[in-house]
Amino acid sequence: MNAKLLVAIALVLAAALASPCSGAPAAPSVPPIRPFEPIVPPSLEPRGTGTGEAPAAAASTGALPSISDVLMVVDRATVKEDGTTPSDYSAPVKLAIVFTGLALLPAALMMMTSFTRIVIVLSFLRRALTTTNIPPTVAIIGLAIFLTLFTMAPTFSRVNDDAVQPYLAGRILFPAACDRGIDDMKDFMVRQTRQSDLGFFIELAKVPMPQTARDIPAHVAIPAFAISEFRTSFEMGCLLFIPFLLIDLVVAGILLSAGMMMLPPSIISLPFKIILFVLVDGWRLLAQSLVTSFN
């Protein structure tokens, strides 16, 4: 994955917060959301033409501004009164917007990818082993980042094929590329989100009942995905705790029967838990469970 691809994916993730939504009333029940339809060739795509023409923004009362609207506002705000000549502060304003989008990249990494589930489960493992700083936090975060890149590789490949490469080839403009990339990210998020969580936020947002994942606004899909990931990661963490908790109970019972009530059981149980985790090849099993949980 080269530097241009990483930067383009970062811009697509950071632009997700500006996705459009509607304000119609919600339906009482939530049917299953169908996956995305295949993307048609650029010459037939309703969002833009094969020559790279930007799609027209749909006017809707109570809707959030789309990415095209935001970019149009920036362009109009950074030109002089004639509407064609860039003003003196055009470049600084656009640079400020780019750096603001990059500043939102960590939040997008946590809330729109598999990073949240992975880092929470790894933190549960360290707590179950009762090792305070082993593995260190930087190692936990590093492992979570690279496992995230591994699990998100198919999604990032779709973003590259559907958005980045057509944009670099000049077939679509940047707003259309952002829309395509966000749709691919929403496809991943909706597949990992519980229908109950998704329906809860759809009802709160009072948006029309979506028929496909493409129709779900980003400001609805992201929090639904986040709380669903929290629940899944806590379930995996609780299951991870059980064998180590049994070791603690056995050691505590032995110490109590021996009259060693002042000795903390965690001091004695720690090496046994580490030996058990190593003997069962725990790191490989944990990585396998995390990766396959996204399939």
DAGICOR-V664314 format. One record per backbone hydrogen bond with DSSP energy under -1.0 kcal/mol. CO is the residue of the C=O (numbers start at 1). NH is the residue of the N-H. Records with the same first field share a line. If there is no record, write none. Layout:
# DAGICOR-V664314
CO->NH + NH
This chain:
# DAGICOR-V664314
2->6
3->7
4->8
5->9
6->10
7->11
8->12
9->13
10->14
11->15
13->16
15->18
16->19
34->213
41->44
49->52
60->63
66->70
67->71
68->72
69->73
70->74
71->75
72->76
73->77
74->78
78->87
80->83
85->80
87->90
89->93
90->94
91->95
92->96
93->97
94->98
95->99
96->100
97->101
98->102
99->103
100->104
102->105
104->108
105->109
106->110
107->111
108->112
114->118
115->119
116->120
117->121
118->122
119->123
120->124
121->125
122->126
123->127
124->128
125->129
126->131
136->140
137->141
138->142
139->143
140->144
141->145
142->146
143->147
144->148
145->149
146->150
147->151
148->152
152->156
153->157
154->158
155->159
156->160
157->161
158->162
159->163 + 164
160->165
163->167
164->168
165->169
166->171
173->177
174->178
175->179
176->180
177->181
178->182
179->183
180->184
181->185
182->186
183->187
184->188
185->189
186->190
187->191
188->192
194->198
195->199
196->200
197->201
198->202
199->203
200->204
201->205
202->206 + 207
211->34
212->215
213->216
217->220 + 221
218->222
220->224
221->225
222->226
223->227
224->228
225->229
226->230
227->231
228->232
229->233
230->234
231->235
232->236
233->237
234->238
235->239
236->240
237->241
238->242
241->245
242->246
243->247
244->248
245->249
246->250
247->251
248->252
249->253
250->254
251->255
252->256
253->257
254->258
255->260
259->261
264->267
265->269
266->270
269->273
270->274
271->275
272->276
273->277
274->278
275->279
276->280
277->282
278->281
281->285
282->286
283->287
284->288
285->289
286->290
287->291
288->292
289->293
291->294
292->295
